Amino acid sequence: MFFSRYRNRQPASGTKKNQNEPIDPSLDQLFSYIKQEFSESPDFVIRTFSAGNNNETRFGIIYLECLVDEKVIDEWVIKSLTLASGLLPKEFDDEALSFDMVKNRALSIGKIAILETKEKIIKSIISGNAVLVGAGWKKAISCSTASEKSRPISEPTAQSVIRGPLDSFTESIKVNLSLIRRRIRSPHLKVKSLDLGHFTHTKIFVLHIEGIANPKIVKDVLKRLKEIDIDSVLESGYIESFLEEKTFTPFPTVLTLGRPDDICGNLMDGRVAILVDNTPFALVVPSSFRHLFMASEDYYQRYDIASFLRLVRFVSFFVSLVLPSLYVALITHHPQMLPTSLLINLSAQRENVPIPTLFEAIIMELMFEVIREAGIRAPRVLSTAITIVGAIVLGQTAVSAGLVTPAMVIVVAITGLASFVNPSYELAITARLIRFVMMILAATFGLLGITLGLVVMISHMNSLSSFGVPYLEPFSPLNLKAWGDTFIRLPLWMIRKRPADLHPLKKNMIAKYRLRNGRPSKEEDGSG
């Protein structure tokens, strides 16, 4: 079984019961148990040595070679113990005192943790830590020696901007957290840590700003994450479906972002961010439909430019959704609505085309999807050539062969370009899926079918919510005050309050700013 929604399964064997047992003071028995757990692993290392006045006290360091930084182990663990055993030999001879002495005086490494069960030892080892054990100890010491090898911070490829920061998340969750900490330098930024996956033990951080985020939303997010019982979490998409209130919907109700400045902006609004180890994409909840049209660049540019670009995104989404179906409806059911000259030209183009308009549109859309996927999946050196060959050669050849009309090629090209405008890749996929349904409705019922499809789609969207936030806010329920940051973006000094649908504890974003003849008052600009 790949996963179970809730943590209510019983252990299949006695392994977990044995792991919960306390640590055996006998090093030989402890080593035997741990070797059995990591049997035949070439990267598994147990290094033993003796210390004390007579070199009779035995110690052992256990780690996985591929996960740790061995220089840290040699310099800050083994060397520290060796020097301490020479300076304090009598303390090492007493097994009852050696644990406290090693923990408090011998280790010079920065971060340690005390382990009391075999299960915690195993988890610490597979997390990249080195575990120090000693003869007669009923506890173990976990030393933070994980190797932080990750690709360097680079410019975002999925969410590129003209103006704004050019750093993006990496596969290291600690690096991602540091990028957020650099922007929000406040102790009110709270981070909750979880481990998910029976086999992967993937580290997950849940972030929110105390005093702004609604505690009910934070509590609900943590509750849903803790209820997930899954074998592995390899990417943030593994847990995304567990955070959705309605799974069977084409519309994304959890926002996926790869830019730290985007995450910080959402945290400041009162949302909750979820970082997952080994993935450069973070999740943000709650999310709404209008939220998918917002880009971080909107708040770095002038409000008039940002408003224009946001209107372009809304129009482009509508075009990518209904343009092919509108063409099919006009050609099939409502040719009288077209100007006479245009109708004559379109009729002349279709004179030698052997297939109906609906199948012509579906074939062209599928061809465009194939070209799009080929450009994404192919090696980078070939993606440009594939796109050019597919878009120009195949399109021109299809028109010359009389399989499709030039007008249909134009419609599909405009639709494809419009789908790339939206900053949310998930919403663009949604439009691509619904587009085929709309074309079938248009071919069957004409403009009435398109209207019916839009009504059903909006009704479905109105039934969605994300952690109690209506998906269509501020349209339903109507909230005119929030429209200043929806279709358009007003000047930042006019957006004084955080989104009301999030019910933030601190509603005001701008506490003191008043205009006098178009300029800040003297008391507030520091000149008074």
Contacts in CASP RR format, 6 or more apart in sequence:
PFRMAT RR
TARGET T0000
AUTHOR 0000-0000-0000
METHOD contacts of the structure
MODEL  1
MFFSRYRNRQPASGTKKNQNEPIDPSLDQLFSYIKQEFSESPDFVIRTFS
AGNNNETRFGIIYLECLVDEKVIDEWVIKSLTLASGLLPKEFDDEALSFD
MVKNRALSIGKIAILETKEKIIKSIISGNAVLVGAGWKKAISCSTASEKS
RPISEPTAQSVIRGPLDSFTESIKVNLSLIRRRIRSPHLKVKSLDLGHFT
HTKIFVLHIEGIANPKIVKDVLKRLKEIDIDSVLESGYIESFLEEKTFTP
FPTVLTLGRPDDICGNLMDGRVAILVDNTPFALVVPSSFRHLFMASEDYY
QRYDIASFLRLVRFVSFFVSLVLPSLYVALITHHPQMLPTSLLINLSAQR
ENVPIPTLFEAIIMELMFEVIREAGIRAPRVLSTAITIVGAIVLGQTAVS
AGLVTPAMVIVVAITGLASFVNPSYELAITARLIRFVMMILAATFGLLGI
TLGLVVMISHMNSLSSFGVPYLEPFSPLNLKAWGDTFIRLPLWMIRKRPA
DLHPLKKNMIAKYRLRNGRPSKEEDGSG
1 231 0 8 1.000
2 230 0 8 1.000
2 231 0 8 1.000
3 228 0 8 1.000
3 229 0 8 1.000
3 230 0 8 1.000
3 231 0 8 1.000
4 229 0 8 1.000
4 230 0 8 1.000
5 227 0 8 1.000
5 228 0 8 1.000
5 229 0 8 1.000
5 242 0 8 1.000
6 227 0 8 1.000
6 229 0 8 1.000
7 226 0 8 1.000
7 227 0 8 1.000
7 228 0 8 1.000
7 229 0 8 1.000
8 229 0 8 1.000
9 229 0 8 1.000
11 17 0 8 1.000
16 119 0 8 1.000
18 33 0 8 1.000
18 118 0 8 1.000
19 117 0 8 1.000
19 118 0 8 1.000
19 119 0 8 1.000
19 122 0 8 1.000
20 117 0 8 1.000
20 118 0 8 1.000
20 119 0 8 1.000
21 117 0 8 1.000
21 118 0 8 1.000
22 116 0 8 1.000
22 117 0 8 1.000
22 118 0 8 1.000
22 138 0 8 1.000
23 30 0 8 1.000
23 115 0 8 1.000
23 116 0 8 1.000
23 117 0 8 1.000
23 118 0 8 1.000
23 121 0 8 1.000
23 133 0 8 1.000
23 137 0 8 1.000
23 138 0 8 1.000
23 139 0 8 1.000
23 140 0 8 1.000
24 30 0 8 1.000
24 33 0 8 1.000
25 135 0 8 1.000
25 136 0 8 1.000
25 137 0 8 1.000
25 138 0 8 1.000
26 135 0 8 1.000
26 136 0 8 1.000
27 48 0 8 1.000
27 58 0 8 1.000
27 60 0 8 1.000
27 133 0 8 1.000
27 134 0 8 1.000
27 135 0 8 1.000
27 136 0 8 1.000
30 118 0 8 1.000
30 133 0 8 1.000
31 46 0 8 1.000
33 118 0 8 1.000
34 46 0 8 1.000
34 62 0 8 1.000
34 118 0 8 1.000
34 121 0 8 1.000
34 122 0 8 1.000
34 125 0 8 1.000
35 44 0 8 1.000
35 46 0 8 1.000
37 122 0 8 1.000
38 44 0 8 1.000
38 64 0 8 1.000
38 125 0 8 1.000
41 64 0 8 1.000
43 64 0 8 1.000
43 65 0 8 1.000
43 66 0 8 1.000
43 67 0 8 1.000
44 64 0 8 1.000
44 65 0 8 1.000
45 61 0 8 1.000
45 62 0 8 1.000
45 63 0 8 1.000
45 64 0 8 1.000
45 65 0 8 1.000
46 60 0 8 1.000
46 61 0 8 1.000
46 62 0 8 1.000
47 60 0 8 1.000
47 61 0 8 1.000
47 62 0 8 1.000
47 78 0 8 1.000
48 58 0 8 1.000
48 59 0 8 1.000
48 60 0 8 1.000
48 61 0 8 1.000
49 58 0 8 1.000
49 59 0 8 1.000
49 60 0 8 1.000
49 78 0 8 1.000
49 81 0 8 1.000
49 82 0 8 1.000
50 56 0 8 1.000
50 57 0 8 1.000
50 58 0 8 1.000
50 59 0 8 1.000
51 57 0 8 1.000
51 59 0 8 1.000
51 81 0 8 1.000
51 82 0 8 1.000
51 85 0 8 1.000
51 86 0 8 1.000
51 89 0 8 1.000
51 92 0 8 1.000
52 85 0 8 1.000
52 86 0 8 1.000
52 89 0 8 1.000
52 90 0 8 1.000
52 92 0 8 1.000
52 93 0 8 1.000
53 89 0 8 1.000
53 90 0 8 1.000
53 92 0 8 1.000
53 93 0 8 1.000
54 93 0 8 1.000
56 93 0 8 1.000
57 92 0 8 1.000
57 93 0 8 1.000
57 95 0 8 1.000
57 98 0 8 1.000
57 134 0 8 1.000
57 135 0 8 1.000
58 134 0 8 1.000
58 135 0 8 1.000
59 81 0 8 1.000
59 132 0 8 1.000
59 133 0 8 1.000
59 134 0 8 1.000
59 135 0 8 1.000
60 132 0 8 1.000
60 133 0 8 1.000
60 134 0 8 1.000
61 73 0 8 1.000
61 77 0 8 1.000
61 78 0 8 1.000
61 130 0 8 1.000
61 131 0 8 1.000
61 132 0 8 1.000
62 121 0 8 1.000
62 125 0 8 1.000
62 130 0 8 1.000
62 131 0 8 1.000
62 133 0 8 1.000
63 73 0 8 1.000
63 125 0 8 1.000
63 128 0 8 1.000
63 129 0 8 1.000
63 130 0 8 1.000
63 131 0 8 1.000
63 145 0 8 1.000
64 125 0 8 1.000
64 126 0 8 1.000
64 128 0 8 1.000
67 126 0 8 1.000
67 127 0 8 1.000
67 128 0 8 1.000
67 146 0 8 1.000
67 147 0 8 1.000
68 128 0 8 1.000
68 129 0 8 1.000
68 130 0 8 1.000
68 145 0 8 1.000
68 146 0 8 1.000
68 147 0 8 1.000
69 145 0 8 1.000
69 146 0 8 1.000
69 147 0 8 1.000
69 148 0 8 1.000
72 109 0 8 1.000
72 145 0 8 1.000
73 130 0 8 1.000
73 143 0 8 1.000
73 145 0 8 1.000
76 107 0 8 1.000
76 108 0 8 1.000
76 109 0 8 1.000
76 110 0 8 1.000
76 143 0 8 1.000
76 145 0 8 1.000
77 107 0 8 1.000
77 109 0 8 1.000
77 130 0 8 1.000
77 132 0 8 1.000
77 143 0 8 1.000
77 145 0 8 1.000
80 106 0 8 1.000
80 107 0 8 1.000
80 108 0 8 1.000
80 109 0 8 1.000
81 102 0 8 1.000
81 106 0 8 1.000
81 107 0 8 1.000
84 92 0 8 1.000
84 101 0 8 1.000
84 102 0 8 1.000
84 105 0 8 1.000
84 106 0 8 1.000
85 92 0 8 1.000
85 106 0 8 1.000
88 101 0 8 1.000
88 105 0 8 1.000
88 106 0 8 1.000
91 97 0 8 1.000
91 98 0 8 1.000
91 101 0 8 1.000
92 98 0 8 1.000
92 101 0 8 1.000
95 135 0 8 1.000
95 136 0 8 1.000
95 137 0 8 1.000
98 134 0 8 1.000
98 137 0 8 1.000
99 134 0 8 1.000
99 137 0 8 1.000
99 139 0 8 1.000
99 141 0 8 1.000
102 132 0 8 1.000
102 141 0 8 1.000
103 112 0 8 1.000
103 114 0 8 1.000
103 141 0 8 1.000
107 132 0 8 1.000
107 141 0 8 1.000
107 143 0 8 1.000
109 143 0 8 1.000
109 144 0 8 1.000
109 145 0 8 1.000
110 144 0 8 1.000
111 143 0 8 1.000
111 144 0 8 1.000
112 141 0 8 1.000
112 142 0 8 1.000
112 143 0 8 1.000
112 144 0 8 1.000
113 124 0 8 1.000
113 129 0 8 1.000
113 141 0 8 1.000
113 142 0 8 1.000
113 144 0 8 1.000
114 139 0 8 1.000
114 140 0 8 1.000
114 141 0 8 1.000
114 142 0 8 1.000
115 121 0 8 1.000
115 124 0 8 1.000
115 131 0 8 1.000
115 139 0 8 1.000
115 140 0 8 1.000
115 141 0 8 1.000
115 142 0 8 1.000
116 138 0 8 1.000
116 139 0 8 1.000
116 140 0 8 1.000
120 140 0 8 1.000
120 142 0 8 1.000
121 131 0 8 1.000
121 133 0 8 1.000
121 140 0 8 1.000
121 142 0 8 1.000
123 195 0 8 1.000
123 201 0 8 1.000
124 131 0 8 1.000
124 142 0 8 1.000
125 131 0 8 1.000
126 201 0 8 1.000
127 146 0 8 1.000
127 201 0 8 1.000
127 203 0 8 1.000
128 145 0 8 1.000
128 146 0 8 1.000
128 147 0 8 1.000
129 142 0 8 1.000
129 143 0 8 1.000
129 144 0 8 1.000
129 145 0 8 1.000
129 146 0 8 1.000
130 142 0 8 1.000
130 143 0 8 1.000
130 145 0 8 1.000
131 140 0 8 1.000
131 141 0 8 1.000
131 142 0 8 1.000
131 143 0 8 1.000
132 140 0 8 1.000
132 141 0 8 1.000
132 142 0 8 1.000
132 143 0 8 1.000
133 140 0 8 1.000
133 141 0 8 1.000
134 140 0 8 1.000
148 172 0 8 1.000
148 174 0 8 1.000
148 175 0 8 1.000
150 170 0 8 1.000
150 171 0 8 1.000
150 172 0 8 1.000
150 175 0 8 1.000
151 170 0 8 1.000
151 171 0 8 1.000
152 170 0 8 1.000
153 167 0 8 1.000
153 168 0 8 1.000
153 170 0 8 1.000
153 175 0 8 1.000
153 179 0 8 1.000
154 167 0 8 1.000
154 168 0 8 1.000
154 170 0 8 1.000
155 166 0 8 1.000
155 167 0 8 1.000
155 168 0 8 1.000
156 166 0 8 1.000
156 167 0 8 1.000
156 168 0 8 1.000
156 258 0 8 1.000
156 259 0 8 1.000
157 168 0 8 1.000
158 258 0 8 1.000
158 425 0 8 1.000
159 168 0 8 1.000
159 257 0 8 1.000
159 258 0 8 1.000
159 259 0 8 1.000
159 262 0 8 1.000
159 295 0 8 1.000
159 296 0 8 1.000
159 423 0 8 1.000
161 295 0 8 1.000
161 296 0 8 1.000
161 297 0 8 1.000
161 300 0 8 1.000
162 297 0 8 1.000
163 297 0 8 1.000
163 300 0 8 1.000
163 301 0 8 1.000
164 261 0 8 1.000
164 296 0 8 1.000
164 297 0 8 1.000
164 300 0 8 1.000
165 259 0 8 1.000
165 260 0 8 1.000
165 261 0 8 1.000
167 179 0 8 1.000
167 259 0 8 1.000
167 260 0 8 1.000
168 258 0 8 1.000
168 259 0 8 1.000
168 260 0 8 1.000
168 280 0 8 1.000
169 175 0 8 1.000
169 176 0 8 1.000
169 179 0 8 1.000
169 258 0 8 1.000
169 259 0 8 1.000
169 260 0 8 1.000
169 280 0 8 1.000
169 281 0 8 1.000
169 282 0 8 1.000
170 176 0 8 1.000
170 280 0 8 1.000
171 277 0 8 1.000
171 278 0 8 1.000
171 279 0 8 1.000
171 280 0 8 1.000
172 277 0 8 1.000
173 203 0 8 1.000
173 204 0 8 1.000
173 205 0 8 1.000
173 275 0 8 1.000
173 276 0 8 1.000
173 277 0 8 1.000
173 278 0 8 1.000
176 260 0 8 1.000
176 275 0 8 1.000
176 280 0 8 1.000
176 282 0 8 1.000
177 191 0 8 1.000
177 205 0 8 1.000
177 207 0 8 1.000
177 275 0 8 1.000
179 260 0 8 1.000
180 189 0 8 1.000
180 207 0 8 1.000
180 260 0 8 1.000
180 263 0 8 1.000
180 264 0 8 1.000
180 267 0 8 1.000
180 273 0 8 1.000
181 189 0 8 1.000
182 260 0 8 1.000
183 260 0 8 1.000
183 261 0 8 1.000
183 264 0 8 1.000
184 209 0 8 1.000
184 264 0 8 1.000
184 267 0 8 1.000
184 268 0 8 1.000
186 209 0 8 1.000
188 209 0 8 1.000
188 210 0 8 1.000
188 211 0 8 1.000
188 212 0 8 1.000
189 207 0 8 1.000
189 208 0 8 1.000
189 209 0 8 1.000
189 210 0 8 1.000
189 267 0 8 1.000
190 207 0 8 1.000
190 208 0 8 1.000
190 209 0 8 1.000
190 210 0 8 1.000
191 205 0 8 1.000
191 206 0 8 1.000
191 207 0 8 1.000
192 205 0 8 1.000
192 206 0 8 1.000
192 207 0 8 1.000
192 222 0 8 1.000
193 203 0 8 1.000
193 204 0 8 1.000
193 205 0 8 1.000
193 206 0 8 1.000
194 203 0 8 1.000
194 204 0 8 1.000
194 205 0 8 1.000
194 206 0 8 1.000
194 222 0 8 1.000
194 225 0 8 1.000
194 226 0 8 1.000
195 201 0 8 1.000
195 202 0 8 1.000
195 203 0 8 1.000
195 204 0 8 1.000
196 202 0 8 1.000
196 204 0 8 1.000
196 225 0 8 1.000
196 228 0 8 1.000
196 230 0 8 1.000
196 233 0 8 1.000
196 239 0 8 1.000
197 230 0 8 1.000
197 231 0 8 1.000
197 232 0 8 1.000
197 233 0 8 1.000
198 230 0 8 1.000
198 231 0 8 1.000
198 232 0 8 1.000
199 231 0 8 1.000
199 232 0 8 1.000
200 231 0 8 1.000
200 232 0 8 1.000
200 233 0 8 1.000
200 234 0 8 1.000
202 232 0 8 1.000
202 233 0 8 1.000
202 234 0 8 1.000
202 276 0 8 1.000
202 277 0 8 1.000
202 278 0 8 1.000
203 276 0 8 1.000
203 277 0 8 1.000
204 225 0 8 1.000
204 233 0 8 1.000
204 239 0 8 1.000
204 274 0 8 1.000
204 275 0 8 1.000
204 276 0 8 1.000
204 277 0 8 1.000
205 274 0 8 1.000
205 275 0 8 1.000
206 218 0 8 1.000
206 221 0 8 1.000
206 222 0 8 1.000
206 225 0 8 1.000
206 272 0 8 1.000
206 273 0 8 1.000
206 274 0 8 1.000
207 263 0 8 1.000
207 267 0 8 1.000
207 272 0 8 1.000
207 273 0 8 1.000
207 274 0 8 1.000
207 275 0 8 1.000
208 218 0 8 1.000
208 267 0 8 1.000
208 270 0 8 1.000
208 271 0 8 1.000
208 272 0 8 1.000
208 273 0 8 1.000
209 267 0 8 1.000
209 268 0 8 1.000
209 270 0 8 1.000
211 505 0 8 1.000
211 506 0 8 1.000
212 267 0 8 1.000
212 268 0 8 1.000
212 269 0 8 1.000
212 270 0 8 1.000
212 498 0 8 1.000
212 504 0 8 1.000
212 505 0 8 1.000
212 506 0 8 1.000
213 267 0 8 1.000
213 270 0 8 1.000
213 271 0 8 1.000
213 272 0 8 1.000
213 502 0 8 1.000
213 504 0 8 1.000
213 505 0 8 1.000
214 270 0 8 1.000
214 502 0 8 1.000
214 503 0 8 1.000
214 504 0 8 1.000
214 505 0 8 1.000
215 505 0 8 1.000
216 503 0 8 1.000
217 271 0 8 1.000
217 272 0 8 1.000
217 285 0 8 1.000
217 286 0 8 1.000
217 467 0 8 1.000
217 502 0 8 1.000
217 503 0 8 1.000
218 272 0 8 1.000
220 467 0 8 1.000
221 243 0 8 1.000
221 272 0 8 1.000
221 274 0 8 1.000
221 285 0 8 1.000
221 467 0 8 1.000
224 242 0 8 1.000
224 243 0 8 1.000
225 239 0 8 1.000
225 242 0 8 1.000
225 243 0 8 1.000
225 274 0 8 1.000
227 242 0 8 1.000
228 239 0 8 1.000
228 242 0 8 1.000
230 238 0 8 1.000
230 239 0 8 1.000
232 238 0 8 1.000
233 239 0 8 1.000
233 276 0 8 1.000
234 278 0 8 1.000
234 279 0 8 1.000
235 276 0 8 1.000
235 278 0 8 1.000
235 279 0 8 1.000
235 281 0 8 1.000
236 256 0 8 1.000
236 274 0 8 1.000
236 276 0 8 1.000
236 279 0 8 1.000
236 281 0 8 1.000
236 282 0 8 1.000
236 283 0 8 1.000
237 256 0 8 1.000
237 283 0 8 1.000
239 274 0 8 1.000
239 276 0 8 1.000
239 283 0 8 1.000
240 254 0 8 1.000
240 256 0 8 1.000
240 283 0 8 1.000
241 247 0 8 1.000
243 254 0 8 1.000
243 274 0 8 1.000
243 283 0 8 1.000
243 285 0 8 1.000
244 253 0 8 1.000
244 254 0 8 1.000
244 466 0 8 1.000
245 253 0 8 1.000
245 464 0 8 1.000
245 465 0 8 1.000
245 466 0 8 1.000
245 467 0 8 1.000
245 468 0 8 1.000
246 253 0 8 1.000
246 463 0 8 1.000
246 464 0 8 1.000
249 460 0 8 1.000
249 464 0 8 1.000
250 429 0 8 1.000
250 430 0 8 1.000
250 433 0 8 1.000
250 434 0 8 1.000
251 289 0 8 1.000
251 427 0 8 1.000
251 430 0 8 1.000
251 460 0 8 1.000
251 461 0 8 1.000
251 464 0 8 1.000
251 471 0 8 1.000
252 287 0 8 1.000
252 292 0 8 1.000
252 424 0 8 1.000
252 426 0 8 1.000
252 427 0 8 1.000
252 430 0 8 1.000
253 287 0 8 1.000
253 464 0 8 1.000
253 465 0 8 1.000
253 466 0 8 1.000
253 471 0 8 1.000
254 283 0 8 1.000
254 284 0 8 1.000
254 285 0 8 1.000
254 287 0 8 1.000
254 466 0 8 1.000
255 266 0 8 1.000
255 283 0 8 1.000
255 284 0 8 1.000
255 285 0 8 1.000
255 287 0 8 1.000
255 291 0 8 1.000
255 292 0 8 1.000
255 424 0 8 1.000
256 281 0 8 1.000
256 282 0 8 1.000
256 283 0 8 1.000
256 284 0 8 1.000
256 425 0 8 1.000
256 426 0 8 1.000
257 263 0 8 1.000
257 266 0 8 1.000
257 281 0 8 1.000
257 282 0 8 1.000
257 283 0 8 1.000
257 284 0 8 1.000
258 280 0 8 1.000
258 281 0 8 1.000
258 282 0 8 1.000
259 296 0 8 1.000
261 296 0 8 1.000
262 284 0 8 1.000
262 296 0 8 1.000
263 273 0 8 1.000
263 282 0 8 1.000
263 284 0 8 1.000
265 296 0 8 1.000
266 273 0 8 1.000
266 284 0 8 1.000
267 273 0 8 1.000
268 498 0 8 1.000
268 509 0 8 1.000
269 498 0 8 1.000
269 499 0 8 1.000
269 502 0 8 1.000
269 504 0 8 1.000
270 498 0 8 1.000
270 499 0 8 1.000
270 502 0 8 1.000
270 504 0 8 1.000
271 284 0 8 1.000
271 285 0 8 1.000
271 286 0 8 1.000
271 287 0 8 1.000
271 502 0 8 1.000
272 284 0 8 1.000
272 285 0 8 1.000
272 286 0 8 1.000
273 282 0 8 1.000
273 283 0 8 1.000
273 284 0 8 1.000
274 282 0 8 1.000
274 283 0 8 1.000
274 284 0 8 1.000
274 285 0 8 1.000
275 282 0 8 1.000
276 282 0 8 1.000
276 283 0 8 1.000
285 466 0 8 1.000
285 467 0 8 1.000
286 465 0 8 1.000
286 466 0 8 1.000
286 467 0 8 1.000
286 468 0 8 1.000
286 469 0 8 1.000
286 501 0 8 1.000
286 502 0 8 1.000
287 466 0 8 1.000
287 469 0 8 1.000
288 466 0 8 1.000
288 469 0 8 1.000
288 470 0 8 1.000
288 471 0 8 1.000
288 472 0 8 1.000
288 473 0 8 1.000
288 501 0 8 1.000
289 461 0 8 1.000
289 471 0 8 1.000
289 472 0 8 1.000
290 473 0 8 1.000
290 474 0 8 1.000
290 475 0 8 1.000
290 486 0 8 1.000
292 422 0 8 1.000
292 423 0 8 1.000
292 424 0 8 1.000
292 426 0 8 1.000
292 427 0 8 1.000
293 310 0 8 1.000
293 313 0 8 1.000
293 314 0 8 1.000
293 317 0 8 1.000
293 422 0 8 1.000
293 423 0 8 1.000
293 424 0 8 1.000
293 427 0 8 1.000
294 310 0 8 1.000
294 423 0 8 1.000
294 485 0 8 1.000
295 309 0 8 1.000
295 423 0 8 1.000
297 306 0 8 1.000
297 309 0 8 1.000
298 306 0 8 1.000
298 309 0 8 1.000
298 310 0 8 1.000
298 489 0 8 1.000
299 306 0 8 1.000
299 489 0 8 1.000
299 492 0 8 1.000
301 309 0 8 1.000
303 488 0 8 1.000
303 489 0 8 1.000
303 490 0 8 1.000
303 491 0 8 1.000
303 492 0 8 1.000
306 489 0 8 1.000
307 487 0 8 1.000
307 488 0 8 1.000
307 489 0 8 1.000
307 490 0 8 1.000
310 487 0 8 1.000
310 488 0 8 1.000
310 489 0 8 1.000
311 487 0 8 1.000
311 488 0 8 1.000
312 421 0 8 1.000
313 421 0 8 1.000
313 422 0 8 1.000
313 423 0 8 1.000
314 487 0 8 1.000
316 418 0 8 1.000
316 419 0 8 1.000
316 421 0 8 1.000
316 422 0 8 1.000
317 418 0 8 1.000
317 421 0 8 1.000
317 422 0 8 1.000
317 427 0 8 1.000
317 431 0 8 1.000
319 414 0 8 1.000
319 415 0 8 1.000
319 418 0 8 1.000
320 415 0 8 1.000
320 416 0 8 1.000
320 418 0 8 1.000
320 419 0 8 1.000
320 422 0 8 1.000
320 428 0 8 1.000
320 431 0 8 1.000
320 432 0 8 1.000
320 435 0 8 1.000
321 431 0 8 1.000
321 434 0 8 1.000
321 435 0 8 1.000
321 438 0 8 1.000
322 435 0 8 1.000
322 438 0 8 1.000
322 450 0 8 1.000
322 454 0 8 1.000
323 411 0 8 1.000
323 414 0 8 1.000
323 415 0 8 1.000
323 418 0 8 1.000
324 361 0 8 1.000
324 365 0 8 1.000
324 411 0 8 1.000
324 412 0 8 1.000
324 415 0 8 1.000
324 435 0 8 1.000
324 438 0 8 1.000
324 439 0 8 1.000
325 435 0 8 1.000
325 438 0 8 1.000
325 439 0 8 1.000
325 441 0 8 1.000
325 442 0 8 1.000
325 450 0 8 1.000
326 442 0 8 1.000
326 447 0 8 1.000
326 450 0 8 1.000
327 357 0 8 1.000
327 361 0 8 1.000
327 407 0 8 1.000
327 408 0 8 1.000
327 411 0 8 1.000
328 357 0 8 1.000
328 358 0 8 1.000
328 361 0 8 1.000
328 439 0 8 1.000
328 442 0 8 1.000
328 443 0 8 1.000
328 446 0 8 1.000
329 442 0 8 1.000
329 443 0 8 1.000
329 446 0 8 1.000
329 447 0 8 1.000
329 449 0 8 1.000
329 450 0 8 1.000
330 337 0 8 1.000
330 338 0 8 1.000
331 346 0 8 1.000
331 350 0 8 1.000
331 357 0 8 1.000
332 356 0 8 1.000
332 357 0 8 1.000
332 358 0 8 1.000
332 442 0 8 1.000
332 443 0 8 1.000
332 446 0 8 1.000
333 442 0 8 1.000
333 445 0 8 1.000
333 446 0 8 1.000
333 447 0 8 1.000
334 446 0 8 1.000
334 447 0 8 1.000
335 343 0 8 1.000
335 347 0 8 1.000
338 346 0 8 1.000
345 407 0 8 1.000
346 405 0 8 1.000
346 407 0 8 1.000
349 405 0 8 1.000
349 406 0 8 1.000
349 407 0 8 1.000
350 357 0 8 1.000
350 405 0 8 1.000
352 402 0 8 1.000
353 360 0 8 1.000
353 402 0 8 1.000
353 403 0 8 1.000
353 404 0 8 1.000
353 405 0 8 1.000
354 402 0 8 1.000
354 403 0 8 1.000
355 363 0 8 1.000
355 403 0 8 1.000
356 443 0 8 1.000
357 408 0 8 1.000
357 443 0 8 1.000
358 439 0 8 1.000
358 440 0 8 1.000
358 442 0 8 1.000
358 443 0 8 1.000
360 403 0 8 1.000
360 404 0 8 1.000
360 405 0 8 1.000
360 408 0 8 1.000
361 408 0 8 1.000
361 411 0 8 1.000
361 412 0 8 1.000
361 439 0 8 1.000
362 436 0 8 1.000
362 439 0 8 1.000
363 403 0 8 1.000
363 404 0 8 1.000
364 398 0 8 1.000
364 404 0 8 1.000
364 408 0 8 1.000
364 409 0 8 1.000
364 412 0 8 1.000
365 412 0 8 1.000
365 415 0 8 1.000
365 435 0 8 1.000
365 436 0 8 1.000
365 439 0 8 1.000
367 394 0 8 1.000
367 395 0 8 1.000
367 398 0 8 1.000
368 412 0 8 1.000
368 415 0 8 1.000
368 416 0 8 1.000
369 432 0 8 1.000
371 386 0 8 1.000
371 387 0 8 1.000
371 390 0 8 1.000
371 391 0 8 1.000
371 394 0 8 1.000
374 383 0 8 1.000
374 386 0 8 1.000
374 387 0 8 1.000
375 382 0 8 1.000
375 383 0 8 1.000
375 386 0 8 1.000
375 387 0 8 1.000
376 383 0 8 1.000
378 386 0 8 1.000
391 413 0 8 1.000
395 404 0 8 1.000
395 409 0 8 1.000
398 404 0 8 1.000
398 409 0 8 1.000
399 405 0 8 1.000
399 406 0 8 1.000
399 409 0 8 1.000
415 435 0 8 1.000
419 428 0 8 1.000
419 431 0 8 1.000
419 432 0 8 1.000
420 428 0 8 1.000
422 428 0 8 1.000
422 431 0 8 1.000
434 457 0 8 1.000
437 453 0 8 1.000
438 450 0 8 1.000
438 453 0 8 1.000
441 449 0 8 1.000
441 450 0 8 1.000
441 452 0 8 1.000
441 453 0 8 1.000
442 449 0 8 1.000
442 450 0 8 1.000
445 452 0 8 1.000
458 472 0 8 1.000
461 471 0 8 1.000
461 472 0 8 1.000
462 470 0 8 1.000
462 471 0 8 1.000
462 472 0 8 1.000
462 476 0 8 1.000
464 470 0 8 1.000
464 471 0 8 1.000
464 472 0 8 1.000
465 471 0 8 1.000
469 501 0 8 1.000
469 502 0 8 1.000
470 476 0 8 1.000
470 477 0 8 1.000
470 501 0 8 1.000
473 479 0 8 1.000
473 482 0 8 1.000
473 501 0 8 1.000
474 480 0 8 1.000
474 481 0 8 1.000
474 482 0 8 1.000
474 483 0 8 1.000
474 486 0 8 1.000
474 501 0 8 1.000
479 500 0 8 1.000
479 501 0 8 1.000
481 497 0 8 1.000
481 500 0 8 1.000
482 499 0 8 1.000
482 500 0 8 1.000
482 501 0 8 1.000
484 490 0 8 1.000
484 494 0 8 1.000
484 495 0 8 1.000
485 495 0 8 1.000
489 495 0 8 1.000
492 510 0 8 1.000
493 510 0 8 1.000
493 513 0 8 1.000
493 515 0 8 1.000
495 509 0 8 1.000
495 510 0 8 1.000
496 508 0 8 1.000
496 509 0 8 1.000
496 510 0 8 1.000
497 507 0 8 1.000
497 508 0 8 1.000
497 509 0 8 1.000
498 504 0 8 1.000
498 506 0 8 1.000
498 507 0 8 1.000
498 508 0 8 1.000
498 509 0 8 1.000
500 507 0 8 1.000
512 524 0 8 1.000
513 520 0 8 1.000
513 524 0 8 1.000
514 520 0 8 1.000
514 521 0 8 1.000
514 524 0 8 1.000
515 521 0 8 1.000
519 525 0 8 1.000
522 528 0 8 1.000
END
